[in-house]
Every structure is written in structure tokens, then in C-alpha cells.
Amino acid sequence: MDTRSYGEIIPNVCLSEAAKKMVEMEKNIPVQIELDLNLRIKVVDECGHACKFCHNEGTRVNPKQIEYRSSVFLPKSGGFEADRIVVDENFIKEVVRIKEYFGVEDIHLTGGEPTQNTYLVEIIRTLKKLGLKVKMTSNGETGGEIYKQLVESGLDGVNFSLLGSTPEEYAETQPEQFGLNWARFKLKKSKEAIESAKKFGLVVKTNCLMSSVLDEQRITSLINRSEKEGTLLRILNNLGRGKESIAAIYNLLAKLEAIPVRKKIVAGASTSSIYYRMPNGSIIEFKQIRPVRLSRVCDSCFIDKKGECEEGFYGIRLYKDRATGKYKIGVCIQRMDDFTLNTDDFFSSDIPKEILRLRDEEYKALTNNTASAKAL
């Protein structure tokens, strides 16, 4: 079990002197342990954006948008196309089966852009009736009008993807042909969506992604934007850019005089986070990926053997296959070819038992380690 932060595994030569000191401080901050009780559901593939760093939840982009959208991990001919999810007996049956087997409590709706699914309100309402907490990730491109309905249906929170603070910054993340007028319009819609979500009482968080030192000005602007809008900003590294992206984030946070104050580790999944206090008192989260593996899936993986696994086992994802109409469960966005199974095949395999075993063993070990550290 590896609980090291990115800062402990990245070569020192990549970090500034200030960043090295910040990494040393990370080793002594309090650690919060959470159990992975989350299910991600890809409710739609359609999206009005074409972010250069998008992994599209590992699925192939639908044919209508394949000319300008892509997945950073998947060739245009690989994997499968995810269908738009609607509420029917099969959807409810699959969610209930996953909920009961894994003890799922939290649902995270993803896409594409979830608000492009016209059944989104019904999906949320159905999941809430099953006793689940429901959040989603959105780029805010459909504006603020929908949020009153989403709140009334029971949505608990939304993570907005921030792409820029100016049309120029926004346009940098998209294909050149989209242009500044498009970026200006989408930025306006993003701000309207965040304002509306907060107005109706949703828990609002924001995400941004930093690929390299070239993004420094854009990310600094987004930090300022999130502070003005009153949201917790989470910085993500670009999974396709490796150490370059990680080093850029550390060096920027150190440059901004951020102080690490808390670490969160999710037992049974690869995700973890470090939280930093900025000089003005605001908090920034840096999401980090731990090298968590499922032996049943990862031991024979050629990507992992080459040292190119970027996400590890992040948790389970539910999809609907457009070609077959069947629901599938995935455990790796880089290997959708072999490691996304029809739900019946998934539950008849050894994978579910290994996921539960991994989760329980990690939680026990992490909580014991934390208790021992406090005793010292």
C-alpha cells in the first residue's frame, strides 16, 4: 500500500527549492481516511466542448462529434460508444445491484456534459429515491436555468470544470477553430451556472487542470476567479503529461506561498488529495493519484508493465453500451477493451470480491497507521 504524495515520488530536480520545502511539510500534516463508497455513472457522451486533455471517461467519442472531440487514452476506433442513460427498469436494477453489493452511498454523474441528457432530472430523482447522495461534474455550458429543477430533483452538489477566466484563456483549452466568440459565450454560461447553483443552495466546488508551466498564468487567474466566486478550487494534473504536469502544480503552489494543512486518502481507490492554505486564508485542493492496483486486472496489463498507468484503480464506473444496449462496469479508463464488462460478466468474475477485499484491507491498514501516528 503506497500512501506517498506526488511530491515524494517526483524527482527533486523537477522541483524548485520552495516546492521541495513544501513537500517536506506535507509529510507531517493530519491525514483523513475515507472509505470508497462511490459510483460514477456516465449519463451521456455528448458535450459542447472539446478539451484537449479530456479522457471522456475512457469511452470512444460518439460519431457525430468524433471530428473535433477525442479521448487522450483511446484511439478513435477503440473501446465502445457510451449511450445516453434513461430511467427504466434495467437502469434501476443495475444501480440497486451495485449499491447493495458494494454499499454505495454516493453517485457522481459524468459525461460528456451531464446537462445535455434531457433525462437528467429524472435520473437524479430516481437515484435519490434509492437513498443515494448525488453529485455531478459539469462544464456549465448550458447556463443557470436548469439548476432550480436539479435542486428540486434532489441534486446535492456540483463540481464545475473551470477552463479560463478570460475568453483567451478559455480558448487555449479547445481546438483553434472554436475561436474567441465561442469561448466568450461559454465563459458567460459557466459563470451563470455557478451563480445559479450557489443561489439554489447546492454544494459547489470547482476543478481546473494544469498540464505544464505554460498554464501558470491561466491557473493563477482561475485561483483568483474561484476566490471571487466563493468556491473551493481543486487542481488536477494532466494524466497524459506525467511528471511535467505534477511538477508545474507543485512549483506554482510554492510560488504562491501555499502551506499544506491536510491530506485525504480514499481507501479502496487511487484518489487522494492534499489541501493547502493560501496567504489570504482560502483553501486549494490538489488531487493526487495513488498507485492502487487490482491484481486480477492489473498484473497482466501491458500499460502497467511499461510504467504508463496513469489512474490505477480509481473506483467503479457504470456505462450503457450504445451498440448493445447493455450496461457495463469499468475499472480502468485506459483499458476499456478488456476491463469494462457487461454487468452480469462483471459480477460473475473475481473482480467484485477483490475490490471489496482491497477496500477493507486498505481502510483497516490506513486507520491503524493514522491511530499509531497520533499516539506518537
DRENSENU-651346 format. One line per 10 residues: for each residue x, z, y of C-alpha. Coordinates in pm, 1 decimal, decimal comma. Layout:
<pts>
X:Z:Y ~ ... $
</pts>
This chain:
<pts>
0,0:0,0:0,0 ~ 157,9:-116,1:323,4 ~ 37,1:55,8:641,6 ~ 312,2:-62,1:874,4 ~ 220,0:-215,2:1207,3 ~ 322,9:-564,9:1306,5 ~ 591,0:-407,8:1521,9 ~ 759,7:-253,9:1218,3 ~ 789,5:-581,4:1029,2 ~ 868,9:-829,8:1304,4 $
1242,4:-887,1:1366,1 ~ 1379,4:-684,1:1657,5 ~ 1534,1:-995,9:1804,2 ~ 1182,2:-1119,9:1884,4 ~ 1100,6:-816,3:2098,2 ~ 1200,0:-709,2:2445,8 ~ 1365,5:-370,3:2490,2 ~ 1041,8:-231,9:2633,1 ~ 847,2:-366,7:2334,3 ~ 1091,8:-202,8:2091,2 $
1030,2:133,5:2258,0 ~ 655,9:76,2:2235,6 ~ 686,5:5,0:1862,4 ~ 870,8:334,1:1813,8 ~ 588,2:515,5:1991,8 ~ 335,8:356,7:1753,3 ~ 487,3:546,1:1460,6 ~ 368,6:880,6:1597,8 ~ 12,8:809,4:1712,6 ~ -300,1:952,6:1541,1 $
-441,2:741,6:1256,3 ~ -813,4:688,2:1199,7 ~ -922,8:582,0:848,6 ~ -1240,9:383,6:788,4 ~ -1393,1:253,4:465,1 ~ -1467,0:-119,1:444,3 ~ -1846,2:-137,7:416,0 ~ -1876,3:-469,5:595,0 ~ -2013,4:-812,1:500,3 ~ -1951,1:-1120,7:711,6 $
-2222,3:-1388,0:696,2 ~ -2156,2:-1739,1:826,0 ~ -2502,7:-1828,1:954,7 ~ -2426,3:-2171,9:1097,5 ~ -2142,0:-2421,1:1126,0 ~ -2245,1:-2594,3:1449,3 ~ -2052,9:-2499,1:1762,6 ~ -2028,6:-2641,9:2110,8 ~ -1658,9:-2555,7:2128,6 ~ -1353,7:-2695,3:1952,2 $
-1099,2:-2415,3:1994,8 ~ -753,0:-2529,7:1888,2 ~ -690,5:-2208,7:1691,5 ~ -1026,1:-2189,2:1505,2 ~ -1023,1:-2126,7:1128,4 ~ -1401,3:-2187,8:1104,8 ~ -1432,5:-1904,2:851,0 ~ -1238,9:-2125,6:611,5 ~ -1507,3:-2391,6:562,9 ~ -1497,3:-2763,0:634,3 $
-1643,1:-2870,0:968,2 ~ -1977,1:-3049,5:940,2 ~ -1968,4:-3431,3:959,4 ~ -2138,2:-3451,3:1299,8 ~ -1853,1:-3262,2:1464,8 ~ -1553,5:-3349,3:1249,6 ~ -1409,3:-3587,6:1508,0 ~ -1332,5:-3309,0:1755,0 ~ -1351,1:-2984,1:1556,3 ~ -1123,6:-2872,6:1275,3 $
-1010,6:-2568,2:1078,1 ~ -647,7:-2467,3:1118,6 ~ -624,1:-2384,4:746,7 ~ -827,2:-2663,9:592,5 ~ -786,7:-3043,7:583,6 ~ -1095,2:-3241,6:681,0 ~ -1156,9:-3330,7:315,9 ~ -1102,3:-2982,0:168,2 ~ -1335,5:-2697,6:80,9 ~ -1710,9:-2720,7:133,4 $
-1955,4:-2750,1:422,4 ~ -2149,6:-2437,3:511,0 ~ -2523,1:-2482,7:560,4 ~ -2741,4:-2318,5:822,6 ~ -2888,6:-1999,3:680,0 ~ -3263,0:-1940,0:691,2 ~ -3457,4:-1636,2:577,6 ~ -3606,8:-1692,8:234,2 ~ -3624,8:-1512,3:-98,8 ~ -3278,7:-1630,8:-205,2 $
-3111,1:-1508,4:112,5 ~ -3274,9:-1166,4:88,5 ~ -3192,3:-1142,8:-283,8 ~ -2823,8:-1219,1:-227,2 ~ -2786,3:-976,6:63,6 ~ -2958,4:-698,7:-132,5 ~ -2736,4:-762,1:-435,8 ~ -2419,3:-741,8:-224,6 ~ -2548,1:-439,6:-31,3 ~ -2628,2:-244,4:-347,0 $
-2309,1:-330,5:-535,0 ~ -2061,4:-271,1:-253,1 ~ -2253,7:-13,5:-49,9 ~ -2254,0:-246,6:250,9 ~ -2374,9:-87,1:573,2 ~ -2257,1:-332,9:839,9 ~ -2327,0:-704,3:875,1 ~ -2121,6:-927,9:1100,8 ~ -2278,5:-1265,7:1176,6 ~ -2033,8:-1550,2:1238,7 $
-2027,2:-1929,0:1262,7 ~ -1970,9:-2173,2:1419,0 ~ -2170,6:-2024,1:1700,3 ~ -2446,7:-1794,3:1565,1 ~ -2683,0:-1856,1:1857,3 ~ -2700,7:-2221,8:1752,0 ~ -2900,6:-2110,2:1448,8 ~ -3266,2:-2123,5:1555,6 ~ -3348,4:-1866,8:1285,9 ~ -3106,7:-1608,2:1426,7 $
-3375,8:-1367,9:1549,7 ~ -3549,6:-1375,0:1211,5 ~ -3219,9:-1324,6:1028,5 ~ -3137,2:-1016,4:1236,3 ~ -3487,0:-873,4:1198,7 ~ -3471,0:-917,8:819,6 ~ -3128,0:-754,8:790,3 ~ -3242,5:-457,6:999,4 ~ -3542,9:-409,8:768,5 ~ -3290,3:-380,8:484,3 $
-3136,3:-82,8:664,4 ~ -2825,0:-263,6:785,5 ~ -2636,1:-245,8:1113,6 ~ -2599,3:-597,2:1257,7 ~ -2341,7:-736,0:1498,9 ~ -2223,3:-1087,1:1571,8 ~ -1937,5:-1281,5:1725,0 ~ -2031,9:-1533,6:1995,2 ~ -1858,9:-1753,1:2249,3 ~ -2155,1:-1702,7:2484,1 $
-2209,9:-2075,7:2526,0 ~ -2591,7:-2054,8:2516,0 ~ -2602,9:-1815,5:2810,5 ~ -2805,3:-1498,1:2855,2 ~ -3166,6:-1595,6:2789,2 ~ -3160,0:-1518,9:2416,8 ~ -3037,1:-1160,0:2439,1 ~ -3371,7:-996,6:2512,2 ~ -3501,3:-1144,5:2184,5 ~ -3187,7:-1046,3:1995,5 $
-3212,7:-686,8:2112,7 ~ -3581,6:-673,4:2023,2 ~ -3497,4:-803,9:1674,7 ~ -3252,1:-514,2:1630,3 ~ -2907,2:-655,8:1706,9 ~ -2665,3:-364,6:1751,6 ~ -2370,5:-530,6:1920,2 ~ -2184,6:-849,4:2000,4 ~ -1818,4:-945,1:2019,5 ~ -1771,9:-1217,7:2278,3 $
-1478,9:-1454,9:2249,7 ~ -1311,2:-1485,0:2590,6 ~ -1128,4:-1813,8:2635,2 ~ -1039,4:-1810,6:3001,4 ~ -1107,8:-1662,5:3343,7 ~ -1093,9:-1994,6:3525,8 ~ -1208,0:-2343,5:3422,3 ~ -843,4:-2445,7:3397,2 ~ -760,7:-2160,9:3157,6 ~ -1077,1:-2225,6:2957,7 $
-995,9:-2595,2:2923,4 ~ -648,0:-2515,5:2785,7 ~ -804,3:-2390,8:2460,9 ~ -1008,0:-2707,8:2398,1 ~ -948,7:-3080,7:2336,0 ~ -839,0:-3261,9:2650,5 ~ -1147,3:-3485,6:2653,2 ~ -1378,7:-3187,8:2714,2 ~ -1247,5:-3163,7:3069,7 ~ -1286,0:-2919,1:3358,1 $
-1655,3:-2973,6:3428,5 ~ -1738,0:-2880,3:3069,1 ~ -1511,2:-2574,3:3093,4 ~ -1666,5:-2470,5:3424,8 ~ -2016,1:-2483,3:3273,2 ~ -1919,0:-2293,0:2956,5 ~ -1737,1:-2024,3:3154,7 ~ -2051,8:-1973,0:3363,1 ~ -2261,2:-1942,0:3045,7 ~ -2012,0:-1694,6:2896,5 $
-2037,0:-1466,4:3196,9 ~ -2418,0:-1487,9:3193,6 ~ -2426,3:-1397,2:2823,5 ~ -2205,8:-1089,5:2867,7 ~ -2404,7:-971,6:3168,5 ~ -2733,3:-1014,8:2979,7 ~ -2610,3:-844,2:2662,5 ~ -2498,8:-542,1:2864,3 ~ -2823,0:-538,3:3063,4 ~ -3028,8:-506,2:2744,8 $
-2813,1:-225,3:2609,4 ~ -2601,3:-394,5:2343,9 ~ -2259,7:-260,7:2248,5 ~ -2039,2:-534,4:2397,4 ~ -1678,5:-599,9:2306,7 ~ -1460,5:-897,9:2386,6 ~ -1193,1:-1086,3:2193,5 ~ -912,9:-1312,9:2303,6 ~ -637,3:-1487,4:2112,3 ~ -274,6:-1523,6:2218,2 $
-64,1:-1790,3:2048,4 ~ 264,2:-1774,3:2238,6 ~ 437,9:-1673,5:2558,6 ~ 274,9:-1979,0:2718,0 ~ -56,8:-1791,2:2706,8 ~ 74,6:-1497,0:2907,4 ~ -99,4:-1579,9:3235,0 ~ -429,7:-1663,3:3063,0 ~ -429,7:-1338,0:2863,5 ~ -333,5:-1131,1:3167,6 $
-626,9:-1285,6:3352,6 ~ -855,8:-1206,8:3058,7 ~ -740,9:-845,1:3061,9 ~ -838,4:-828,6:3429,1 ~ -1167,5:-1004,6:3355,9 ~ -1261,5:-762,1:3076,4 ~ -1187,2:-466,3:3302,8 ~ -1413,3:-607,0:3575,2 ~ -1690,5:-677,9:3324,0 ~ -1650,0:-331,9:3170,2 $
-1580,1:-436,8:2811,2 ~ -1323,1:-328,3:2553,2 ~ -1085,3:-620,7:2501,2 ~ -934,8:-691,2:2160,5 ~ -630,8:-919,4:2142,7 ~ -586,4:-1124,6:1825,1 ~ -272,7:-1304,1:1713,7 ~ -294,6:-1668,5:1613,4 ~ -286,3:-1667,3:1231,8 ~ -131,7:-2012,8:1232,4 $
157,7:-1920,9:1465,8 ~ 311,9:-1627,1:1277,2 ~ 581,0:-1414,8:1442,9 ~ 575,4:-1618,7:1763,5 ~ 221,1:-1505,4:1838,9 ~ 280,1:-1141,0:1739,8 ~ 595,9:-1112,9:1949,9 ~ 421,7:-1264,8:2251,2 ~ 147,8:-999,5:2236,6 ~ 390,0:-709,2:2198,1 $
611,5:-830,6:2479,5 ~ 315,5:-879,6:2712,2 ~ 167,8:-535,6:2639,7 ~ 508,1:-376,9:2700,8 ~ 546,3:-574,2:3023,5 ~ 208,5:-440,2:3134,7 ~ 327,7:-83,7:3051,7 ~ 70,4:-25,5:2777,8 ~ 101,4:301,8:2584,1 ~ -11,0:316,7:2216,7 $
-259,4:601,5:2166,0 ~ -440,5:546,2:1834,1 ~ -426,6:343,6:1514,2 ~ -720,5:244,4:1293,4 ~ -685,6:133,1:931,8 ~ -973,6:-3,7:724,9 ~ -932,6:99,0:360,9 ~ -1003,7:-185,2:119,5 ~ -941,0:-469,5:363,7 ~ -645,2:-611,7:551,7 $
-767,4:-536,3:901,2 ~ -622,4:-263,3:1121,1 ~ -588,0:-207,8:1494,1 ~ -370,6:-29,4:1745,8 ~ -525,3:89,6:2071,2 ~ -327,9:107,3:2396,5 ~ -394,5:280,3:2726,0 ~ -316,7:70,4:3030,8 ~ -176,5:220,5:3353,5 ~ -525,5:218,0:3510,2 $
-670,4:412,0:3213,6 ~ -850,7:123,1:3042,8 ~ -807,5:66,3:2667,7 ~ -693,9:-252,6:2490,8 ~ -710,7:-312,4:2116,8 ~ -453,6:-520,0:1926,5 ~ -599,2:-629,1:1593,7 ~ -338,9:-649,2:1316,5 ~ -346,6:-772,7:956,2 ~ -205,9:-562,4:672,5 $
-68,3:-735,7:360,8 ~ -358,3:-633,3:134,8 ~ -385,8:-832,5:-187,0 ~ -628,7:-871,9:-478,0 ~ -423,5:-923,3:-793,1 ~ -699,7:-1126,0:-959,3 ~ -689,1:-1372,6:-671,3 ~ -350,1:-1345,9:-505,5 ~ -95,7:-1308,8:-786,2 ~ -101,2:-1678,3:-875,5 $
-157,5:-1811,6:-522,9 ~ 99,1:-2069,6:-412,6 ~ 40,3:-1980,0:-46,0 ~ 123,2:-1615,1:-105,0 ~ 429,5:-1704,4:-313,0 ~ 562,9:-1910,3:-22,0 ~ 507,7:-1617,2:214,1 ~ 244,5:-1808,5:410,4 ~ -58,1:-1585,0:350,7 ~ -190,0:-1502,7:696,0 $
-502,8:-1295,1:634,7 ~ -472,4:-1127,2:295,2 ~ -796,2:-980,4:161,7 ~ -999,4:-929,9:478,8 ~ -1326,0:-845,5:304,6 ~ -1614,6:-1040,8:154,2 ~ -1790,1:-1332,6:323,4 ~ -2126,7:-1488,3:239,2 ~ -2191,8:-1861,4:281,3 ~ -2455,1:-2115,5:188,4 $
-2317,9:-2436,9:41,7 ~ -2471,8:-2738,8:214,9 ~ -2426,1:-2966,4:-87,3 ~ -2583,2:-2740,4:-349,9 ~ -2799,2:-2500,3:-150,3 ~ -2640,3:-2213,8:-343,0 ~ -2494,4:-1900,6:-189,4 ~ -2123,7:-1837,9:-227,2 ~ -1896,8:-1538,6:-173,8 ~ -1546,2:-1591,7:-40,9 $
-1245,3:-1362,7:-34,5 ~ -985,6:-1590,6:131,2 ~ -1021,1:-1835,0:421,8 ~ -700,7:-2016,0:319,4 ~ -810,9:-2086,6:-38,6 ~ -1172,9:-2193,4:-16,0 ~ -1105,5:-2437,7:-300,2 ~ -1067,3:-2176,3:-574,2 ~ -1157,6:-1840,8:-425,6 ~ -1510,9:-1899,0:-298,4 $
-1750,9:-1869,7:-590,2 ~ -2122,6:-1911,1:-641,5 ~ -2263,7:-1558,2:-627,3 ~ -2352,8:-1548,6:-999,2 ~ -1998,1:-1655,4:-1091,3 ~ -1852,9:-1404,4:-847,2 ~ -2043,5:-1109,7:-990,3 ~ -1964,7:-1211,6:-1348,9 ~ -1592,1:-1216,5:-1267,0 ~ -1347,2:-925,7:-1239,9 $
-1317,2:-963,1:-863,6 ~ -1600,0:-726,0:-755,7 ~ -1462,2:-441,6:-967,8 ~ -1114,1:-495,0:-826,8 ~ -1249,2:-488,4:-471,1 ~ -1418,6:-152,9:-535,3 ~ -1106,7:-15,5:-704,3 ~ -883,7:-129,3:-417,9 ~ -1117,4:22,3:-160,8 ~ -1144,2:358,6:-336,1 $
-773,1:386,9:-411,5 ~ -669,8:295,1:-58,3 ~ -917,7:531,1:101,1 ~ -801,8:820,8:-114,1 ~ -432,8:748,3:-51,2 ~ -475,9:693,7:322,1 ~ -682,6:1007,1:379,1 ~ -437,9:1213,6:173,3 ~ -143,8:1074,6:372,4 ~ -318,2:1144,5:700,4 $
-400,2:1501,2:594,7 ~ -38,1:1557,2:489,1 ~ 90,9:1424,7:820,7 ~ -138,9:1658,2:1014,5 ~ -19,8:1953,0:807,5 ~ 338,6:1880,6:902,8 $
</pts>
